[in-house]
Amino acid sequence: MRFPRSLLILVVLLGTFACTRGEATEGTGVRTLSEPLPLLQGEDLQGRPISSADLAGHVLVVNAWATWCAPCEQEQPALVQVAKRYADRGVRFLGIDHADQTAAANEWMRTYHVPYPSIADPSGKFAASFDYFGLPDTYVVDAGGTMRYAIGPGATTATQLSGLLDQVLADQTSASSATATNSPAR
């Protein structure tokens, strides 16, 4: 079966956008947001129930990834490094394994020693909730459940993600201090 040339071009372009190529660079695709985190609910890669609501009250990093995505593989060590570094500051991570096979995803988690869970999304249904069209895509969510930053599509770096987390944590501390200062004395 032969495909028309225009269809072939469209498939190539969509493939390019579906998983961006190239090296991660500082400042790649960072957008400022102020939107509520969509509810992520389903099963983790071991088949256990998981929900983003379980992580409410924590600064959260949500990362959409897949084993077939080269930039996802490039950024995974940075995500693991940042997750470990910020765990004692109350930052939590949650992956979204997008349109992937569970066996391959579980092998990925073991290979990279990923210390946080990923929700299985074999149908890719969460892409519409976040409006992402390429991988990887990363979201930094404040403790109140508001998405503050989106990175991607494209790989982030440890330096870039740490800087965004530091900003969200500093904003959180400033807001807590302002609330305490403005509270009436008892």
VMD Tcl script that builds the backbone (N, CA, C; Angstrom):
set m [mol new atoms 558]
animate dup $m
set s [atomselect $m all]
$s set {name element resname resid chain x y z} {
  {N N MET 1 A 0.844 -1.182 0.000}
  {CA C MET 1 A 0.000 0.000 0.000}
  {C C MET 1 A 0.885 1.239 0.000}
  {N N ARG 2 A 0.612 2.133 -0.921}
  {CA C ARG 2 A 1.374 3.380 -1.002}
  {C C ARG 2 A 0.576 4.493 -0.354}
  {N N PHE 3 A 1.286 5.324 0.397}
  {CA C PHE 3 A 0.658 6.479 1.033}
  {C C PHE 3 A 0.933 7.709 0.187}
  {N N PRO 4 A -0.051 8.595 0.092}
  {CA C PRO 4 A 0.201 9.851 -0.622}
  {C C PRO 4 A 1.331 10.621 0.057}
  {N N ARG 5 A 2.095 11.323 -0.756}
  {CA C ARG 5 A 3.240 12.080 -0.244}
  {C C ARG 5 A 2.838 13.049 0.863}
  {N N SER 6 A 1.691 13.728 0.748}
  {CA C SER 6 A 1.251 14.684 1.771}
  {C C SER 6 A 0.981 13.982 3.101}
  {N N LEU 7 A 0.436 12.763 3.053}
  {CA C LEU 7 A 0.195 12.013 4.286}
  {C C LEU 7 A 1.520 11.621 4.933}
  {N N LEU 8 A 2.471 11.219 4.137}
  {CA C LEU 8 A 3.785 10.863 4.655}
  {C C LEU 8 A 4.454 12.064 5.326}
  {N N ILE 9 A 4.364 13.226 4.730}
  {CA C ILE 9 A 4.935 14.448 5.310}
  {C C ILE 9 A 4.253 14.765 6.632}
  {N N LEU 10 A 2.931 14.637 6.666}
  {CA C LEU 10 A 2.188 14.894 7.898}
  {C C LEU 10 A 2.618 13.944 9.008}
  {N N VAL 11 A 2.781 12.664 8.705}
  {CA C VAL 11 A 3.212 11.685 9.700}
  {C C VAL 11 A 4.596 12.028 10.235}
  {N N VAL 12 A 5.506 12.420 9.366}
  {CA C VAL 12 A 6.856 12.803 9.789}
  {C C VAL 12 A 6.806 14.032 10.701}
  {N N LEU 13 A 6.022 15.034 10.330}
  {CA C LEU 13 A 5.910 16.237 11.162}
  {C C LEU 13 A 5.299 15.923 12.514}
  {N N LEU 14 A 4.242 15.126 12.531}
  {CA C LEU 14 A 3.628 14.762 13.809}
  {C C LEU 14 A 4.592 13.966 14.671}
  {N N GLY 15 A 5.354 13.091 14.071}
  {CA C GLY 15 A 6.359 12.335 14.816}
  {C C GLY 15 A 7.405 13.239 15.428}
  {N N THR 16 A 7.782 14.262 14.703}
  {CA C THR 16 A 8.762 15.221 15.218}
  {C C THR 16 A 8.205 15.967 16.416}
  {N N PHE 17 A 6.952 16.395 16.335}
  {CA C PHE 17 A 6.346 17.124 17.441}
  {C C PHE 17 A 5.995 16.215 18.603}
  {N N ALA 18 A 5.704 14.952 18.340}
  {CA C ALA 18 A 5.290 14.033 19.399}
  {C C ALA 18 A 6.408 13.765 20.389}
  {N N CYS 19 A 7.612 13.813 19.959}
  {CA C CYS 19 A 8.747 13.579 20.854}
  {C C CYS 19 A 9.894 14.413 20.320}
  {N N THR 20 A 10.112 15.563 20.931}
  {CA C THR 20 A 11.108 16.490 20.422}
  {C C THR 20 A 12.494 15.871 20.466}
  {N N ARG 21 A 13.338 16.307 19.598}
  {CA C ARG 21 A 14.706 15.788 19.489}
  {C C ARG 21 A 15.692 16.855 19.929}
  {N N GLY 22 A 16.912 16.435 20.178}
  {CA C GLY 22 A 17.968 17.399 20.447}
  {C C GLY 22 A 18.375 17.427 21.896}
  {N N GLU 23 A 19.337 18.260 22.161}
  {CA C GLU 23 A 19.907 18.387 23.495}
  {C C GLU 23 A 19.060 19.294 24.373}
  {N N ALA 24 A 19.038 18.994 25.661}
  {CA C ALA 24 A 18.376 19.890 26.608}
  {C C ALA 24 A 19.226 21.138 26.763}
  {N N THR 25 A 18.578 22.268 26.788}
  {CA C THR 25 A 19.296 23.517 26.978}
  {C C THR 25 A 18.608 24.322 28.054}
  {N N GLU 26 A 19.362 25.167 28.714}
  {CA C GLU 26 A 18.786 26.037 29.739}
  {C C GLU 26 A 17.713 26.905 29.099}
  {N N GLY 27 A 16.596 27.055 29.799}
  {CA C GLY 27 A 15.544 27.928 29.331}
  {C C GLY 27 A 14.652 27.311 28.270}
  {N N THR 28 A 14.791 26.010 27.984}
  {CA C THR 28 A 13.986 25.362 26.974}
  {C C THR 28 A 12.518 25.379 27.357}
  {N N GLY 29 A 11.695 26.041 26.578}
  {CA C GLY 29 A 10.255 25.943 26.666}
  {C C GLY 29 A 9.620 26.154 28.026}
  {N N VAL 30 A 10.053 27.094 28.834}
  {CA C VAL 30 A 9.426 27.334 30.133}
  {C C VAL 30 A 8.287 28.325 29.947}
  {N N ARG 31 A 7.109 27.931 30.435}
  {CA C ARG 31 A 5.941 28.803 30.400}
  {C C ARG 31 A 5.466 29.022 31.830}
  {N N THR 32 A 5.048 30.232 32.134}
  {CA C THR 32 A 4.467 30.540 33.438}
  {C C THR 32 A 2.974 30.258 33.353}
  {N N LEU 33 A 2.445 29.581 34.371}
  {CA C LEU 33 A 1.035 29.214 34.403}
  {C C LEU 33 A 0.401 29.680 35.703}
  {N N SER 34 A -0.898 29.669 35.725}
  {CA C SER 34 A -1.663 29.872 36.944}
  {C C SER 34 A -2.986 29.151 36.765}
  {N N GLU 35 A -2.898 27.821 36.696}
  {CA C GLU 35 A -4.054 26.968 36.446}
  {C C GLU 35 A -4.068 25.840 37.463}
  {N N PRO 36 A -5.266 25.370 37.838}
  {CA C PRO 36 A -5.310 24.247 38.767}
  {C C PRO 36 A -4.770 22.970 38.117}
  {N N LEU 37 A -4.107 22.170 38.915}
  {CA C LEU 37 A -3.622 20.879 38.441}
  {C C LEU 37 A -4.822 19.986 38.155}
  {N N PRO 38 A -4.933 19.443 36.932}
  {CA C PRO 38 A -6.012 18.493 36.666}
  {C C PRO 38 A -5.833 17.251 37.550}
  {N N LEU 39 A -6.942 16.640 37.930}
  {CA C LEU 39 A -6.867 15.428 38.734}
  {C C LEU 39 A -6.263 14.312 37.896}
  {N N LEU 40 A -5.218 13.719 38.415}
  {CA C LEU 40 A -4.587 12.551 37.804}
  {C C LEU 40 A -4.967 11.366 38.663}
  {N N GLN 41 A -5.692 10.435 38.097}
  {CA C GLN 41 A -6.166 9.310 38.890}
  {C C GLN 41 A -6.166 8.073 38.019}
  {N N GLY 42 A -5.695 6.977 38.569}
  {CA C GLY 42 A -5.649 5.719 37.838}
  {C C GLY 42 A -4.838 4.711 38.610}
  {N N GLU 43 A -4.035 3.945 37.871}
  {CA C GLU 43 A -3.166 2.948 38.494}
  {C C GLU 43 A -1.712 3.300 38.215}
  {N N ASP 44 A -0.855 2.984 39.199}
  {CA C ASP 44 A 0.568 3.153 38.953}
  {C C ASP 44 A 1.052 1.984 38.092}
  {N N LEU 45 A 2.326 1.915 37.831}
  {CA C LEU 45 A 2.864 0.895 36.931}
  {C C LEU 45 A 2.816 -0.511 37.506}
  {N N GLN 46 A 2.525 -0.620 38.821}
  {CA C GLN 46 A 2.364 -1.930 39.449}
  {C C GLN 46 A 0.887 -2.291 39.605}
  {N N GLY 47 A -0.011 -1.450 39.093}
  {CA C GLY 47 A -1.436 -1.724 39.139}
  {C C GLY 47 A -2.142 -1.257 40.404}
  {N N ARG 48 A -1.442 -0.479 41.246}
  {CA C ARG 48 A -2.043 0.037 42.478}
  {C C ARG 48 A -2.722 1.378 42.195}
  {N N PRO 49 A -3.826 1.663 42.904}
  {CA C PRO 49 A -4.496 2.958 42.705}
  {C C PRO 49 A -3.575 4.111 43.107}
  {N N ILE 50 A -3.651 5.181 42.327}
  {CA C ILE 50 A -2.833 6.360 42.608}
  {C C ILE 50 A -3.607 7.592 42.154}
  {N N SER 51 A -3.407 8.685 42.868}
  {CA C SER 51 A -4.081 9.931 42.533}
  {C C SER 51 A -3.198 11.104 42.911}
  {N N SER 52 A -3.261 12.148 42.108}
  {CA C SER 52 A -2.532 13.371 42.455}
  {C C SER 52 A -3.095 13.973 43.739}
  {N N ALA 53 A -4.346 13.672 44.070}
  {CA C ALA 53 A -4.949 14.173 45.314}
  {C C ALA 53 A -4.199 13.651 46.538}
  {N N ASP 54 A -3.556 12.486 46.413}
  {CA C ASP 54 A -2.762 11.923 47.511}
  {C C ASP 54 A -1.560 12.801 47.843}
  {N N LEU 55 A -1.172 13.669 46.930}
  {CA C LEU 55 A 0.016 14.517 47.097}
  {C C LEU 55 A -0.350 15.965 47.399}
  {N N ALA 56 A -1.627 16.219 47.662}
  {CA C ALA 56 A -2.095 17.577 47.965}
  {C C ALA 56 A -1.342 18.137 49.159}
  {N N GLY 57 A -1.049 19.424 49.103}
  {CA C GLY 57 A -0.335 20.090 50.185}
  {C C GLY 57 A 1.175 20.093 50.012}
  {N N HIS 58 A 1.648 19.442 48.973}
  {CA C HIS 58 A 3.085 19.400 48.670}
  {C C HIS 58 A 3.348 20.136 47.359}
  {N N VAL 59 A 4.519 20.738 47.252}
  {CA C VAL 59 A 4.980 21.192 45.943}
  {C C VAL 59 A 5.188 19.909 45.140}
  {N N LEU 60 A 4.735 19.916 43.894}
  {CA C LEU 60 A 4.711 18.701 43.087}
  {C C LEU 60 A 5.304 18.958 41.711}
  {N N VAL 61 A 6.084 18.007 41.233}
  {CA C VAL 61 A 6.572 18.018 39.854}
  {C C VAL 61 A 5.882 16.864 39.146}
  {N N VAL 62 A 5.182 17.176 38.060}
  {CA C VAL 62 A 4.522 16.165 37.239}
  {C C VAL 62 A 5.274 16.113 35.912}
  {N N ASN 63 A 5.702 14.903 35.540}
  {CA C ASN 63 A 6.482 14.738 34.315}
  {C C ASN 63 A 5.832 13.695 33.424}
  {N N ALA 64 A 5.441 14.106 32.204}
  {CA C ALA 64 A 4.899 13.186 31.206}
  {C C ALA 64 A 6.064 12.653 30.380}
  {N N TRP 65 A 6.145 11.331 30.269}
  {CA C TRP 65 A 7.285 10.681 29.632}
  {C C TRP 65 A 6.841 9.381 28.955}
  {N N ALA 66 A 7.751 8.795 28.202}
  {CA C ALA 66 A 7.538 7.484 27.597}
  {C C ALA 66 A 8.891 6.858 27.298}
  {N N THR 67 A 8.924 5.543 27.293}
  {CA C THR 67 A 10.188 4.844 27.037}
  {C C THR 67 A 10.654 5.014 25.599}
  {N N TRP 68 A 9.759 5.315 24.688}
  {CA C TRP 68 A 10.109 5.476 23.278}
  {C C TRP 68 A 10.561 6.897 22.937}
  {N N CYS 69 A 10.674 7.753 23.929}
  {CA C CYS 69 A 11.006 9.167 23.736}
  {C C CYS 69 A 12.473 9.420 24.117}
  {N N ALA 70 A 13.304 9.725 23.130}
  {CA C ALA 70 A 14.739 9.956 23.382}
  {C C ALA 70 A 15.001 11.116 24.345}
  {N N PRO 71 A 14.347 12.274 24.217}
  {CA C PRO 71 A 14.590 13.349 25.183}
  {C C PRO 71 A 14.149 12.977 26.606}
  {N N CYS 72 A 13.142 12.100 26.717}
  {CA C CYS 72 A 12.723 11.628 28.046}
  {C C CYS 72 A 13.868 10.848 28.700}
  {N N GLU 73 A 14.504 10.028 27.902}
  {CA C GLU 73 A 15.644 9.251 28.396}
  {C C GLU 73 A 16.793 10.182 28.773}
  {N N GLN 74 A 16.995 11.216 28.003}
  {CA C GLN 74 A 18.053 12.186 28.262}
  {C C GLN 74 A 17.827 12.902 29.591}
  {N N GLU 75 A 16.572 13.259 29.900}
  {CA C GLU 75 A 16.301 14.041 31.106}
  {C C GLU 75 A 16.096 13.214 32.368}
  {N N GLN 76 A 15.852 11.900 32.235}
  {CA C GLN 76 A 15.504 11.096 33.412}
  {C C GLN 76 A 16.541 11.176 34.532}
  {N N PRO 77 A 17.843 11.099 34.262}
  {CA C PRO 77 A 18.804 11.230 35.370}
  {C C PRO 77 A 18.683 12.564 36.116}
  {N N ALA 78 A 18.387 13.640 35.413}
  {CA C ALA 78 A 18.217 14.943 36.071}
  {C C ALA 78 A 16.989 14.930 36.975}
  {N N LEU 79 A 15.896 14.321 36.516}
  {CA C LEU 79 A 14.690 14.241 37.337}
  {C C LEU 79 A 14.944 13.440 38.612}
  {N N VAL 80 A 15.643 12.326 38.481}
  {CA C VAL 80 A 15.974 11.498 39.653}
  {C C VAL 80 A 16.830 12.305 40.629}
  {N N GLN 81 A 17.832 13.004 40.118}
  {CA C GLN 81 A 18.715 13.818 40.953}
  {C C GLN 81 A 17.925 14.888 41.712}
  {N N VAL 82 A 17.065 15.608 41.024}
  {CA C VAL 82 A 16.295 16.683 41.649}
  {C C VAL 82 A 15.277 16.110 42.633}
  {N N ALA 83 A 14.642 15.010 42.294}
  {CA C ALA 83 A 13.671 14.385 43.206}
  {C C ALA 83 A 14.333 14.013 44.523}
  {N N LYS 84 A 15.513 13.450 44.454}
  {CA C LYS 84 A 16.234 13.070 45.682}
  {C C LYS 84 A 16.679 14.302 46.464}
  {N N ARG 85 A 17.164 15.326 45.759}
  {CA C ARG 85 A 17.669 16.529 46.408}
  {C C ARG 85 A 16.567 17.311 47.126}
  {N N TYR 86 A 15.356 17.321 46.574}
  {CA C TYR 86 A 14.270 18.141 47.124}
  {C C TYR 86 A 13.283 17.359 47.996}
  {N N ALA 87 A 13.470 16.066 48.142}
  {CA C ALA 87 A 12.533 15.256 48.927}
  {C C ALA 87 A 12.430 15.740 50.370}
  {N N ASP 88 A 13.558 16.113 50.969}
  {CA C ASP 88 A 13.525 16.567 52.372}
  {C C ASP 88 A 12.926 17.959 52.522}
  {N N ARG 89 A 12.665 18.639 51.406}
  {CA C ARG 89 A 12.005 19.954 51.441}
  {C C ARG 89 A 10.509 19.822 51.146}
  {N N GLY 90 A 10.030 18.578 51.093}
  {CA C GLY 90 A 8.607 18.321 50.901}
  {C C GLY 90 A 8.148 18.277 49.462}
  {N N VAL 91 A 9.065 18.326 48.506}
  {CA C VAL 91 A 8.693 18.281 47.094}
  {C C VAL 91 A 8.460 16.818 46.704}
  {N N ARG 92 A 7.358 16.592 46.004}
  {CA C ARG 92 A 7.012 15.258 45.531}
  {C C ARG 92 A 7.023 15.255 44.006}
  {N N PHE 93 A 7.225 14.092 43.435}
  {CA C PHE 93 A 7.229 13.904 41.985}
  {C C PHE 93 A 6.200 12.847 41.614}
  {N N LEU 94 A 5.590 13.019 40.450}
  {CA C LEU 94 A 4.662 12.042 39.906}
  {C C LEU 94 A 4.863 12.005 38.398}
  {N N GLY 95 A 5.115 10.820 37.877}
  {CA C GLY 95 A 5.256 10.659 36.439}
  {C C GLY 95 A 3.934 10.284 35.797}
  {N N ILE 96 A 3.811 10.596 34.517}
  {CA C ILE 96 A 2.706 10.114 33.692}
  {C C ILE 96 A 3.357 9.327 32.560}
  {N N ASP 97 A 3.213 8.011 32.584}
  {CA C ASP 97 A 3.787 7.171 31.540}
  {C C ASP 97 A 2.809 7.156 30.365}
  {N N HIS 98 A 3.107 7.969 29.367}
  {CA C HIS 98 A 2.205 8.275 28.253}
  {C C HIS 98 A 2.290 7.246 27.132}
  {N N ALA 99 A 1.141 6.623 26.818}
  {CA C ALA 99 A 1.008 5.754 25.643}
  {C C ALA 99 A 2.166 4.766 25.522}
  {N N ASP 100 A 2.385 4.047 26.588}
  {CA C ASP 100 A 3.555 3.172 26.680}
  {C C ASP 100 A 3.122 1.758 27.061}
  {N N GLN 101 A 4.070 0.848 27.044}
  {CA C GLN 101 A 3.826 -0.514 27.501}
  {C C GLN 101 A 4.344 -0.650 28.929}
  {N N THR 102 A 3.537 -1.237 29.789}
  {CA C THR 102 A 3.853 -1.317 31.216}
  {C C THR 102 A 5.171 -2.041 31.480}
  {N N ALA 103 A 5.427 -3.130 30.792}
  {CA C ALA 103 A 6.675 -3.879 31.024}
  {C C ALA 103 A 7.890 -3.013 30.710}
  {N N ALA 104 A 7.844 -2.300 29.600}
  {CA C ALA 104 A 8.960 -1.415 29.227}
  {C C ALA 104 A 9.100 -0.291 30.248}
  {N N ALA 105 A 7.975 0.255 30.709}
  {CA C ALA 105 A 8.013 1.342 31.689}
  {C C ALA 105 A 8.592 0.870 33.019}
  {N N ASN 106 A 8.213 -0.319 33.458}
  {CA C ASN 106 A 8.762 -0.846 34.715}
  {C C ASN 106 A 10.268 -1.089 34.603}
  {N N GLU 107 A 10.718 -1.553 33.464}
  {CA C GLU 107 A 12.163 -1.735 33.248}
  {C C GLU 107 A 12.879 -0.384 33.300}
  {N N TRP 108 A 12.288 0.631 32.710}
  {CA C TRP 108 A 12.812 2.003 32.743}
  {C C TRP 108 A 12.978 2.464 34.189}
  {N N MET 109 A 11.930 2.272 34.982}
  {CA C MET 109 A 11.954 2.712 36.388}
  {C C MET 109 A 13.102 2.029 37.142}
  {N N ARG 110 A 13.305 0.735 36.868}
  {CA C ARG 110 A 14.409 0.002 37.519}
  {C C ARG 110 A 15.768 0.487 37.006}
  {N N THR 111 A 15.898 0.643 35.710}
  {CA C THR 111 A 17.167 1.040 35.098}
  {C C THR 111 A 17.651 2.390 35.622}
  {N N TYR 112 A 16.722 3.350 35.732}
  {CA C TYR 112 A 17.092 4.702 36.160}
  {C C TYR 112 A 16.921 4.942 37.661}
  {N N HIS 113 A 16.516 3.903 38.387}
  {CA C HIS 113 A 16.333 4.014 39.848}
  {C C HIS 113 A 15.408 5.184 40.190}
  {N N VAL 114 A 14.274 5.249 39.493}
  {CA C VAL 114 A 13.315 6.340 39.676}
  {C C VAL 114 A 12.659 6.178 41.051}
  {N N PRO 115 A 12.808 7.184 41.936}
  {CA C PRO 115 A 12.332 7.056 43.315}
  {C C PRO 115 A 10.875 7.473 43.536}
  {N N TYR 116 A 10.168 7.807 42.477}
  {CA C TYR 116 A 8.792 8.289 42.611}
  {C C TYR 116 A 7.885 7.474 41.681}
  {N N PRO 117 A 6.574 7.473 41.971}
  {CA C PRO 117 A 5.657 6.686 41.155}
  {C C PRO 117 A 5.313 7.351 39.835}
  {N N SER 118 A 4.839 6.530 38.913}
  {CA C SER 118 A 4.284 7.021 37.654}
  {C C SER 118 A 2.915 6.397 37.468}
  {N N ILE 119 A 2.001 7.214 37.006}
  {CA C ILE 119 A 0.665 6.740 36.702}
  {C C ILE 119 A 0.679 6.217 35.269}
  {N N ALA 120 A 0.108 5.032 35.071}
  {CA C ALA 120 A 0.049 4.442 33.738}
  {C C ALA 120 A -1.036 5.154 32.935}
  {N N ASP 121 A -0.676 5.590 31.736}
  {CA C ASP 121 A -1.622 6.276 30.850}
  {C C ASP 121 A -1.497 5.686 29.441}
  {N N PRO 122 A -1.857 4.391 29.295}
  {CA C PRO 122 A -1.648 3.732 28.004}
  {C C PRO 122 A -2.431 4.358 26.856}
  {N N SER 123 A -3.566 4.972 27.141}
  {CA C SER 123 A -4.368 5.571 26.078}
  {C C SER 123 A -3.978 7.020 25.790}
  {N N GLY 124 A -3.152 7.628 26.658}
  {CA C GLY 124 A -2.754 9.017 26.466}
  {C C GLY 124 A -3.831 10.018 26.842}
  {N N LYS 125 A -4.791 9.613 27.686}
  {CA C LYS 125 A -5.930 10.483 28.022}
  {C C LYS 125 A -5.539 11.743 28.780}
  {N N PHE 126 A -4.430 11.717 29.517}
  {CA C PHE 126 A -4.055 12.893 30.300}
  {C C PHE 126 A -3.474 14.019 29.444}
  {N N ALA 127 A -3.073 13.704 28.232}
  {CA C ALA 127 A -2.532 14.742 27.341}
  {C C ALA 127 A -3.552 15.857 27.127}
  {N N ALA 128 A -4.809 15.505 26.994}
  {CA C ALA 128 A -5.852 16.521 26.780}
  {C C ALA 128 A -6.032 17.385 28.026}
  {N N SER 129 A -5.919 16.793 29.212}
  {CA C SER 129 A -6.070 17.551 30.463}
  {C C SER 129 A -4.993 18.616 30.607}
  {N N PHE 130 A -3.797 18.302 30.148}
  {CA C PHE 130 A -2.666 19.219 30.267}
  {C C PHE 130 A -2.424 20.002 28.991}
  {N N ASP 131 A -3.036 19.595 27.900}
  {CA C ASP 131 A -2.863 20.239 26.611}
  {C C ASP 131 A -1.424 20.123 26.114}
  {N N TYR 132 A -0.771 18.986 26.418}
  {CA C TYR 132 A 0.563 18.788 25.846}
  {C C TYR 132 A 0.441 17.980 24.562}
  {N N PHE 133 A 1.356 18.258 23.654}
  {CA C PHE 133 A 1.341 17.570 22.366}
  {C C PHE 133 A 2.669 16.898 22.075}
  {N N GLY 134 A 3.617 17.013 22.970}
  {CA C GLY 134 A 4.918 16.396 22.779}
  {C C GLY 134 A 5.502 16.003 24.110}
  {N N LEU 135 A 6.511 15.189 24.062}
  {CA C LEU 135 A 7.168 14.702 25.273}
  {C C LEU 135 A 8.648 15.034 25.228}
  {N N PRO 136 A 9.267 15.129 26.370}
  {CA C PRO 136 A 8.661 15.169 27.697}
  {C C PRO 136 A 8.018 16.526 27.972}
  {N N ASP 137 A 7.128 16.539 28.921}
  {CA C ASP 137 A 6.487 17.755 29.396}
  {C C ASP 137 A 6.505 17.688 30.921}
  {N N THR 138 A 6.898 18.770 31.554}
  {CA C THR 138 A 7.062 18.797 33.009}
  {C C THR 138 A 6.315 20.002 33.571}
  {N N TYR 139 A 5.641 19.800 34.700}
  {CA C TYR 139 A 4.851 20.846 35.343}
  {C C TYR 139 A 5.272 20.978 36.793}
  {N N VAL 140 A 5.455 22.214 37.245}
  {CA C VAL 140 A 5.773 22.488 38.643}
  {C C VAL 140 A 4.509 23.078 39.262}
  {N N VAL 141 A 4.034 22.419 40.324}
  {CA C VAL 141 A 2.765 22.738 40.962}
  {C C VAL 141 A 3.040 23.199 42.390}
  {N N ASP 142 A 2.414 24.294 42.800}
  {CA C ASP 142 A 2.625 24.760 44.174}
  {C C ASP 142 A 1.820 23.916 45.162}
  {N N ALA 143 A 2.048 24.136 46.449}
  {CA C ALA 143 A 1.406 23.328 47.495}
  {C C ALA 143 A -0.110 23.512 47.522}
  {N N GLY 144 A -0.604 24.589 46.928}
  {CA C GLY 144 A -2.036 24.825 46.852}
  {C C GLY 144 A -2.702 24.142 45.665}
  {N N GLY 145 A -1.919 23.457 44.834}
  {CA C GLY 145 A -2.472 22.735 43.690}
  {C C GLY 145 A -2.552 23.541 42.403}
  {N N THR 146 A -1.833 24.682 42.343}
  {CA C THR 146 A -1.826 25.508 41.139}
  {C C THR 146 A -0.554 25.244 40.339}
  {N N MET 147 A -0.735 24.931 39.057}
  {CA C MET 147 A 0.427 24.753 38.186}
  {C C MET 147 A 1.052 26.121 37.968}
  {N N ARG 148 A 2.345 26.254 38.285}
  {CA C ARG 148 A 3.053 27.531 38.158}
  {C C ARG 148 A 3.947 27.594 36.931}
  {N N TYR 149 A 4.544 26.466 36.572}
  {CA C TYR 149 A 5.445 26.438 35.416}
  {C C TYR 149 A 5.216 25.162 34.615}
  {N N ALA 150 A 5.403 25.282 33.301}
  {CA C ALA 150 A 5.418 24.135 32.401}
  {C C ALA 150 A 6.718 24.203 31.612}
  {N N ILE 151 A 7.353 23.074 31.467}
  {CA C ILE 151 A 8.597 22.975 30.700}
  {C C ILE 151 A 8.341 21.968 29.590}
  {N N GLY 152 A 8.495 22.419 28.352}
  {CA C GLY 152 A 8.366 21.484 27.260}
  {C C GLY 152 A 7.372 21.961 26.214}
  {N N PRO 153 A 7.227 21.178 25.189}
  {CA C PRO 153 A 7.828 19.865 25.120}
  {C C PRO 153 A 9.336 19.970 24.935}
  {N N GLY 154 A 10.009 19.079 25.575}
  {CA C GLY 154 A 11.460 19.025 25.524}
  {C C GLY 154 A 12.026 18.750 26.896}
  {N N ALA 155 A 13.245 18.271 26.920}
  {CA C ALA 155 A 13.901 17.875 28.165}
  {C C ALA 155 A 14.266 19.092 29.015}
  {N N THR 156 A 14.136 18.925 30.310}
  {CA C THR 156 A 14.611 19.919 31.253}
  {C C THR 156 A 15.967 19.466 31.782}
  {N N THR 157 A 16.622 20.344 32.498}
  {CA C THR 157 A 17.892 20.016 33.147}
  {C C THR 157 A 17.707 20.127 34.653}
  {N N ALA 158 A 18.638 19.571 35.403}
  {CA C ALA 158 A 18.589 19.671 36.863}
  {C C ALA 158 A 18.660 21.131 37.297}
  {N N THR 159 A 19.491 21.914 36.640}
  {CA C THR 159 A 19.634 23.332 36.990}
  {C C THR 159 A 18.347 24.095 36.730}
  {N N GLN 160 A 17.752 23.883 35.573}
  {CA C GLN 160 A 16.519 24.574 35.223}
  {C C GLN 160 A 15.385 24.203 36.184}
  {N N LEU 161 A 15.167 22.925 36.411}
  {CA C LEU 161 A 14.089 22.475 37.284}
  {C C LEU 161 A 14.330 22.914 38.723}
  {N N SER 162 A 15.553 22.844 39.195}
  {CA C SER 162 A 15.877 23.296 40.555}
  {C C SER 162 A 15.575 24.777 40.727}
  {N N GLY 163 A 15.892 25.573 39.728}
  {CA C GLY 163 A 15.616 27.010 39.793}
  {C C GLY 163 A 14.120 27.290 39.909}
  {N N LEU 164 A 13.316 26.564 39.152}
  {CA C LEU 164 A 11.865 26.743 39.223}
  {C C LEU 164 A 11.316 26.276 40.566}
  {N N LEU 165 A 11.825 25.164 41.062}
  {CA C LEU 165 A 11.395 24.683 42.382}
  {C C LEU 165 A 11.789 25.668 43.477}
  {N N ASP 166 A 13.004 26.204 43.396}
  {CA C ASP 166 A 13.436 27.196 44.388}
  {C C ASP 166 A 12.505 28.400 44.387}
  {N N GLN 167 A 12.062 28.820 43.194}
  {CA C GLN 167 A 11.149 29.964 43.098}
  {C C GLN 167 A 9.801 29.643 43.738}
  {N N VAL 168 A 9.251 28.475 43.443}
  {CA C VAL 168 A 7.954 28.091 44.015}
  {C C VAL 168 A 8.067 27.940 45.533}
  {N N LEU 169 A 9.144 27.340 45.998}
  {CA C LEU 169 A 9.336 27.187 47.448}
  {C C LEU 169 A 9.520 28.543 48.123}
  {N N ALA 170 A 10.240 29.458 47.479}
  {CA C ALA 170 A 10.438 30.802 48.042}
  {C C ALA 170 A 9.109 31.562 48.080}
  {N N ASP 171 A 8.315 31.438 47.018}
  {CA C ASP 171 A 7.002 32.089 46.988}
  {C C ASP 171 A 6.110 31.546 48.096}
  {N N GLN 172 A 6.191 30.250 48.307}
  {CA C GLN 172 A 5.404 29.602 49.358}
  {C C GLN 172 A 5.821 30.115 50.739}
  {N N THR 173 A 7.124 30.248 50.960}
  {CA C THR 173 A 7.643 30.757 52.228}
  {C C THR 173 A 7.232 32.214 52.418}
  {N N SER 174 A 7.325 33.010 51.348}
  {CA C SER 174 A 6.926 34.419 51.421}
  {C C SER 174 A 5.446 34.553 51.742}
  {N N ALA 175 A 4.620 33.732 51.117}
  {CA C ALA 175 A 3.181 33.780 51.360}
  {C C ALA 175 A 2.872 33.377 52.801}
  {N N SER 176 A 3.571 32.378 53.323}
  {CA C SER 176 A 3.362 31.945 54.705}
  {C C SER 176 A 3.778 33.036 55.677}
  {N N SER 177 A 4.897 33.703 55.383}
  {CA C SER 177 A 5.381 34.788 56.241}
  {C C SER 177 A 4.417 35.961 56.224}
  {N N ALA 178 A 3.901 36.291 55.047}
  {CA C ALA 178 A 2.962 37.412 54.922}
  {C C ALA 178 A 1.673 37.114 55.678}
  {N N THR 179 A 1.205 35.875 55.614}
  {CA C THR 179 A -0.011 35.491 56.325}
  {C C THR 179 A 0.207 35.587 57.821}
  {N N ALA 180 A 1.364 35.114 58.290}
  {CA C ALA 180 A 1.668 35.163 59.719}
  {C C ALA 180 A 1.811 36.604 60.197}
  {N N THR 181 A 2.412 37.472 59.384}
  {CA C THR 181 A 2.604 38.872 59.743}
  {C C THR 181 A 1.286 39.629 59.791}
  {N N ASN 182 A 0.361 39.276 58.868}
  {CA C ASN 182 A -0.917 39.969 58.781}
  {C C ASN 182 A -1.997 39.393 59.698}
  {N N SER 183 A -1.688 38.312 60.403}
  {CA C SER 183 A -2.674 37.721 61.318}
  {C C SER 183 A -2.787 38.574 62.556}
  {N N PRO 184 A -4.019 38.765 63.056}
  {CA C PRO 184 A -4.181 39.553 64.283}
  {C C PRO 184 A -3.622 38.809 65.482}
  {N N ALA 185 A -3.083 39.575 66.431}
  {CA C ALA 185 A -2.549 38.975 67.656}
  {C C ALA 185 A -3.691 38.497 68.512}
  {N N ARG 186 A -3.457 37.421 69.236}
  {CA C ARG 186 A -4.508 36.879 70.100}
  {C C ARG 186 A -4.305 37.317 71.502}
}
mol reanalyze $m
mol bondsrecalc $m
mol representation Tube
mol addrep $m
